[in-house]
Amino acid sequence: MANPIAFTPRPVDPRDGLRKKLEAAPMAHAEALLVAYDVIQAAHDEGILDLLHGLVKHKNTVFEHLAEGAKLQESVDALRNVISLGKVLGAIDPETMSCVAAALSTASNKKAEEPLSMWGLFKRVSSREGRRGLSLGVELLVALGTRRFADAALLDKTKALKRR
């Protein structure tokens, strides 16, 4: 009879494949790794890594404080106002906004002059551009007044229903 061949398999380390890929990675991605090291060093120098470490280490405390702040009505109102402001800014034509910015810049760069007389103000307001600006201001005031009146009427109805 034949004698069996003695075979003992070498132990296989599953990390060998990863180790080989890792050793080859610096050659394939050398520039990206150098940039990443620079970013990490800059974050360390500025204390950002310490901040991130503290946030991760004490995440429960941070989230508790955020939750407490989010419960406040003022926080909810502020968030709703920010969303509304975003909608308002999104609805404004960019050309109109650039005109407003230019007008504000021009008005703020004027040297301190003697204010216009009442007649001078009347002439400026009576001009076509002045009437357009006043019309826009009046429309804004009407919209605000309408909204306030509607809110007050709704509040009065709610109070009347509660009394019954």
C-alpha positions as CSV (number, residue, x, y, z in Angstrom):
1,M,0.0,0.0,0.0
2,A,1.0,3.5,-0.6
3,N,1.9,5.7,2.2
4,P,-0.2,9.0,2.6
5,I,1.6,12.2,2.0
6,A,1.9,14.3,5.1
7,F,0.1,17.7,4.4
8,T,-0.5,20.4,6.9
9,P,-2.0,23.5,5.4
10,R,-0.6,26.8,6.3
11,P,-2.8,28.9,8.5
12,V,-4.5,31.6,6.4
13,D,-4.8,35.1,7.8
14,P,-7.8,36.8,6.3
15,R,-6.1,40.2,6.8
16,D,-3.3,39.3,4.4
17,G,-5.4,40.5,1.4
18,L,-6.2,43.7,3.1
19,R,-2.6,44.2,4.2
20,K,-1.5,43.8,0.5
21,K,-4.1,46.3,-0.7
22,L,-3.1,48.7,2.0
23,E,0.6,48.4,1.1
24,A,-0.3,49.1,-2.6
25,A,-2.6,52.0,-1.8
26,P,0.0,54.6,-1.1
27,M,1.4,54.1,-4.6
28,A,-1.9,54.4,-6.3
29,H,-3.3,57.2,-4.2
30,A,-0.2,59.0,-3.0
31,E,-1.4,62.5,-3.8
32,A,-4.8,62.0,-2.3
33,L,-3.3,60.6,0.9
34,L,-0.9,63.6,1.2
35,V,-3.9,66.0,0.8
36,A,-5.8,64.0,3.4
37,Y,-2.9,64.1,5.8
38,D,-2.7,67.9,5.3
39,V,-6.4,68.3,6.0
40,I,-6.2,66.2,9.2
41,Q,-3.1,68.2,10.3
42,A,-4.9,71.5,9.7
43,A,-8.0,70.3,11.6
44,H,-5.7,69.2,14.5
45,D,-3.9,72.6,14.5
46,E,-7.2,74.5,14.6
47,G,-8.6,72.3,17.3
48,I,-11.4,70.9,15.2
49,L,-10.3,67.3,15.9
50,D,-10.5,68.1,19.7
51,L,-14.0,69.5,19.1
52,L,-15.1,66.5,17.2
53,H,-13.7,64.2,19.8
54,G,-15.6,66.1,22.5
55,L,-18.8,65.9,20.5
56,V,-18.5,62.2,20.0
57,K,-17.4,61.5,23.5
58,H,-20.3,63.5,25.1
59,K,-22.9,63.1,22.4
60,N,-25.7,62.3,24.9
61,T,-25.1,65.5,26.7
62,V,-25.0,67.5,23.5
63,F,-28.2,66.0,22.2
64,E,-29.9,66.6,25.6
65,H,-29.1,70.3,25.4
66,L,-30.2,70.5,21.8
67,A,-33.5,68.7,22.6
68,E,-34.1,71.1,25.5
69,G,-33.5,74.1,23.3
70,A,-35.7,72.6,20.5
71,K,-38.6,72.3,23.0
72,L,-38.8,76.0,23.6
73,Q,-41.5,77.9,21.7
74,E,-39.0,80.6,20.7
75,S,-36.9,77.9,18.9
76,V,-39.8,76.7,17.0
77,D,-40.8,80.2,16.1
78,A,-37.3,81.1,15.0
79,L,-37.1,78.0,12.8
80,R,-40.4,78.8,11.2
81,N,-39.3,82.4,10.6
82,V,-36.1,81.2,9.0
83,I,-38.1,78.9,6.7
84,S,-40.5,81.8,5.9
85,L,-37.6,84.1,5.2
86,G,-36.1,81.6,2.8
87,K,-39.4,81.4,1.0
88,V,-39.6,85.2,0.8
89,L,-36.0,85.5,-0.5
90,G,-36.7,82.7,-3.0
91,A,-39.7,84.5,-4.3
92,I,-37.8,87.8,-5.0
93,D,-36.5,88.2,-8.5
94,P,-32.7,88.4,-8.3
95,E,-32.6,91.5,-10.5
96,T,-35.0,93.3,-8.1
97,M,-32.8,92.3,-5.2
98,S,-29.7,93.6,-6.9
99,C,-31.5,96.9,-7.6
100,V,-32.4,97.1,-3.9
101,A,-28.8,96.3,-2.9
102,A,-27.5,99.0,-5.3
103,A,-29.9,101.6,-4.0
104,L,-28.9,100.8,-0.4
105,S,-25.3,101.1,-1.4
106,T,-25.8,104.4,-3.1
107,A,-27.9,105.8,-0.3
108,S,-25.3,104.7,2.4
109,N,-22.4,106.1,0.4
110,K,-23.9,109.6,0.1
111,K,-22.1,112.2,2.0
112,A,-24.0,113.9,4.9
113,E,-26.0,116.6,3.1
114,E,-28.7,118.9,4.2
115,P,-32.0,116.9,4.2
116,L,-34.5,117.7,1.5
117,S,-37.2,120.3,2.2
118,M,-40.8,119.2,2.3
119,W,-41.2,120.5,-1.2
120,G,-38.1,118.5,-2.3
121,L,-39.5,115.4,-0.7
122,F,-42.9,115.9,-2.4
123,K,-41.2,116.3,-5.8
124,R,-39.2,113.1,-5.3
125,V,-42.3,111.2,-4.1
126,S,-44.3,112.6,-7.0
127,S,-41.9,111.3,-9.6
128,R,-42.7,108.1,-11.4
129,E,-40.1,106.1,-9.5
130,G,-41.2,107.5,-6.2
131,R,-44.8,106.5,-6.9
132,R,-43.6,103.0,-7.7
133,G,-41.7,102.7,-4.5
134,L,-44.7,104.1,-2.5
135,S,-47.0,101.7,-4.2
136,L,-44.8,98.8,-3.3
137,G,-44.7,100.0,0.3
138,V,-48.4,100.5,0.5
139,E,-49.1,97.0,-1.0
140,L,-46.8,95.6,1.7
141,L,-48.6,97.5,4.5
142,V,-52.0,96.4,3.1
143,A,-50.9,92.7,3.1
144,L,-49.6,93.0,6.6
145,G,-52.8,94.7,7.8
146,T,-55.0,92.1,6.1
147,R,-53.0,89.3,7.7
148,R,-53.1,90.9,11.1
149,F,-56.9,91.5,10.8
150,A,-57.5,87.9,9.8
151,D,-55.4,86.7,12.7
152,A,-57.2,88.9,15.1
153,A,-60.6,87.8,13.8
154,L,-59.6,84.2,14.1
155,L,-58.4,84.8,17.6
156,D,-61.7,86.5,18.5
157,K,-63.7,83.5,17.1
158,T,-61.5,81.1,19.0
159,K,-62.1,83.0,22.3
160,A,-65.8,83.2,21.6
161,L,-66.0,79.4,21.1
162,K,-64.1,78.8,24.3
163,R,-66.6,80.9,26.3
164,R,-69.5,78.7,25.1
